Each structure stands twice: as C-alpha cells, then as structure tokens.
Amino acid sequence: MAATLPLTTAPLRTGLPRRFAQLAVGLVLYGVSMGLVLRSSLGGNPWDVFHQGLARHVHLSVGTWVTLVGALVLLLWIPLHQKPGIGTVGNVLVLGVAMDATLSAVPHPHALAVRVPLLATGILLNALASGLYIGARLGPGPRDGLMTGLHRRTGRSVRLIRTCIELTVLTAGIALGGTFGVGTIAYALAIGPLVQFFLPRLTVPA
C-alpha cells in the first residue's frame, strides 16, 4: 500500500474548502504537537533535538530554528525534483510559531504521571497532523517533502524512510549538543508506522 499512496499535490480546483481547512488544522496541530513532546521533558523529537543543538550555538528560540531549518531543507528538494506548494510555505511559516506558542502556554510538568501522557499525546497528535496536512495535497512541508520525495524516488515505504530520516537527524542533533531521552527514541520508532496508518486515511482523493 505504501508504494502507491497518492502523495503528489492535487490540482488546486479539487475540493478546495476541505483541503485548505485540513491544511490549516494540520499545520497548527503539528506545531502544537512538537511543543507538547518537548514540554514533556522526556526528550524532544529528533528534529527538535537538532533544533535544540543549533540553539545552543546560536541563541534563538527552538521555534525560530524550526522555521529557519525548514527553509534550508527546501534546498534538498532540488535533486528530488520536488515542487513546493501552498502547504510547503504554510509549513515554514506556521510550525515554529505554533510550537513557541505552545511552549509558552503549557507549564513545565514535574510528575511523571503527567509527562508520559503528554509525550504520548504529542506523538499521536504529530502523526495525525502529518496525515492531515500532507493528505490535503497542497504541498508537503520541507521535512515531509523530503520524505515523500525519497518515497517516490526509491519506492521504499513511508514508514522506513521516515524512520531513517528521524534517526539521521537525531544523530546530528546529539553531535550538536541537543538533549534527548526516552521520548526521543519513542518518537523515532513510533512516528513512521503512525504516519503510514493516518496518511492513506486522510488523503484527499484526486
């Protein structure tokens, strides 16, 4: 099933109201989910370990680094012949803002009984949000465009490619001094299968 997922951007005239609504909700939820995972203090997702590592060297907020790295990842689309869409631009503009807003609104939990559900909620919400905004077919975000581009080019499953990307970014983040924990490992192992579950169910038909 993974090899035949309709991951390309659909024509703009197709189901616009649903697609724009799905995109907007997905992007905001994705940023919120990133903040929840990080706020659990059990380890951020692999990309955010990378963002944290960068923040240790250049003191900008994690959300700001989300935005800057997203823009830079677009350069990797060139050899994959990926074309950005409205969703791509929205991803760069919305995720970091939503993440910083979540980090500001959600207090630091101390009890493990609160932190574990916060982590689990963040991971599940992240996968759901991925399915929503990629499935809107208005253009994937920079990081997910890298995933879908490699999926189309290699024929490998979304689950495998997503997991490999997450583990690679995690290694780079650790090398830069980003913090990680059991939550980071749980995210890296769970996100691929979860995205593969949600994506075909939320993709708008062509």
C-alpha positions in Angstrom: 0.0 0.0 0.0 2.8 2.5 0.9 4.3 2.3 -2.6 1.0 3.6 -4.2 0.0 6.3 -1.8 -1.3 9.4 -3.6 1.3 11.8 -2.2 1.5 14.3 -5.1 0.0 17.7 -5.0 -3.6 17.7 -6.5 -4.9 20.4 -8.8 -6.0 23.5 -6.9 -9.6 23.3 -8.2 -10.2 19.9 -6.4 -12.1 20.2 -3.1 -10.5 23.4 -2.0 -12.6 24.2 1.1 -11.9 20.8 2.7 -8.2 20.9 1.6 -7.5 24.4 3.0 -9.2 23.6 6.3 -7.4 20.3 6.6 -4.1 22.0 5.8 -4.6 24.8 8.4 -5.7 22.4 11.1 -2.9 20.0 10.4 -0.2 22.7 10.4 -1.3 24.2 13.7 -1.7 20.8 15.3 1.7 19.8 14.1 3.3 22.8 15.8 1.3 22.2 19.0 2.4 18.5 19.0 6.0 19.5 18.7 5.6 21.7 21.7 3.9 19.0 23.7 6.6 16.5 23.1 9.3 18.9 24.0 7.4 20.1 27.1 7.1 16.5 28.4 10.9 16.9 29.3 11.4 13.2 28.3 13.2 14.2 25.1 12.2 16.1 22.0 11.5 14.6 18.7 14.7 14.0 16.6 14.3 17.2 14.5 13.9 19.2 17.7 17.0 17.7 19.2 18.7 19.1 16.1 17.0 22.5 16.6 18.0 22.5 20.3 21.6 21.7 19.3 21.5 24.7 16.9 20.0 26.9 19.7 22.9 26.0 22.0 25.3 27.7 19.5 23.0 30.5 18.2 20.6 31.7 20.9 17.3 31.8 19.1 14.1 30.1 20.2 13.5 26.5 19.2 10.5 27.6 17.1 12.7 30.1 15.2 15.1 27.3 14.4 12.2 25.2 13.2 11.4 27.9 10.7 15.0 28.5 9.6 15.8 24.8 9.2 12.6 24.3 7.3 13.6 26.9 4.8 17.1 25.3 4.4 15.7 21.8 3.9 13.9 23.0 0.8 17.3 23.0 -0.9 17.3 19.2 -0.6 14.2 19.1 -2.7 16.2 20.2 -5.8 17.8 16.8 -6.7 14.5 15.1 -5.8 12.6 17.3 -8.3 10.1 18.2 -5.6 7.9 21.3 -6.2 6.7 23.4 -3.3 3.1 24.3 -2.8 0.9 26.4 -0.6 1.3 23.8 2.2 5.1 24.0 1.9 5.1 27.7 2.5 2.5 27.4 5.3 4.6 24.8 7.0 7.6 27.1 7.1 5.6 30.0 8.4 3.3 28.3 10.9 5.0 25.4 12.7 7.6 27.4 14.6 5.1 30.0 15.7 2.6 27.3 16.9 5.4 25.5 18.7 6.7 28.6 20.5 3.1 29.5 21.5 2.5 26.0 22.9 5.8 26.1 24.9 4.7 29.5 26.3 1.2 28.3 27.2 1.9 24.8 28.7 3.7 24.9 32.1 6.6 22.6 32.9 5.2 19.4 34.4 7.1 17.7 37.2 5.1 14.5 37.8 6.0 11.6 35.6 2.3 10.7 35.6 1.7 13.9 33.6 4.8 13.9 31.5 4.3 10.4 30.0 0.7 11.1 28.8 1.9 14.5 27.5 4.6 12.7 25.4 2.2 10.1 24.1 -0.4 12.7 23.2 2.3 14.7 21.4 3.5 11.8 19.3 0.0 10.7 18.3 -1.1 14.2 17.5 2.1 14.7 15.4 1.3 11.7 13.3 -2.4 12.8 12.9 -1.3 16.3 11.9 1.1 14.8 9.4 -1.7 12.9 7.8 -3.9 16.0 7.7 -1.6 18.4 6.1 0.2 16.0 3.7 -3.2 14.5 2.9 -4.6 17.9 1.9 -2.3 17.6 -1.1 -1.4 21.3 -1.2 2.2 20.5 -0.9 4.1 18.8 2.0 6.3 20.7 4.4 10.0 20.8 3.8 10.8 17.8 6.0 7.9 15.7 4.8 8.6 16.7 1.2 12.0 15.2 1.7 10.2 12.0 3.0 7.7 11.8 0.2 10.3 12.7 -2.5 12.5 9.8 -1.3 9.5 7.6 -1.1 8.6 8.3 -4.8 12.2 8.1 -6.0 13.1 4.9 -4.2 9.8 3.1 -3.9 10.6 2.4 -0.2 7.8 2.6 2.4 6.9 5.9 4.1 7.5 4.1 7.4 11.0 3.1 6.6 12.1 6.4 5.0 10.6 8.5 7.8 12.3 6.4 10.5 15.7 6.6 8.7 15.4 10.4 8.4 14.5 10.8 12.1 17.4 8.7 13.2 19.8 10.6 11.0 18.7 13.9 12.3 18.8 12.7 15.8 22.5 11.7 15.4 23.3 15.2 14.1 21.4 16.8 16.9 23.2 14.9 19.6 26.5 15.8 17.9 25.5 19.5 18.2 24.7 19.1 21.9 20.9 18.8 21.7 19.2 16.9 24.6 17.4 13.7 24.1 15.8 10.9 26.2 13.4 8.1 26.1 10.8 10.3 24.5 13.1 10.9 21.6 13.6 7.2 21.0 9.8 6.5 21.3 9.1 9.2 18.7 11.7 8.0 16.3 10.4 4.4 16.4 6.6 5.2 16.5 6.2 8.1 14.1 6.8 6.1 10.8 4.2 3.4 11.5 1.7 6.0 12.8 2.1 8.3 9.8 1.7 5.3 7.5 -1.6 4.5 9.3 -3.1 8.0 9.1 -1.9 9.2 5.7 -3.9 7.0 3.4 -7.0 7.5 5.5 -6.7 11.3 5.4 -5.5 11.9 1.9 -8.0 13.9 -0.2 -8.9 11.8 -3.4 -7.6 13.2 -6.7 
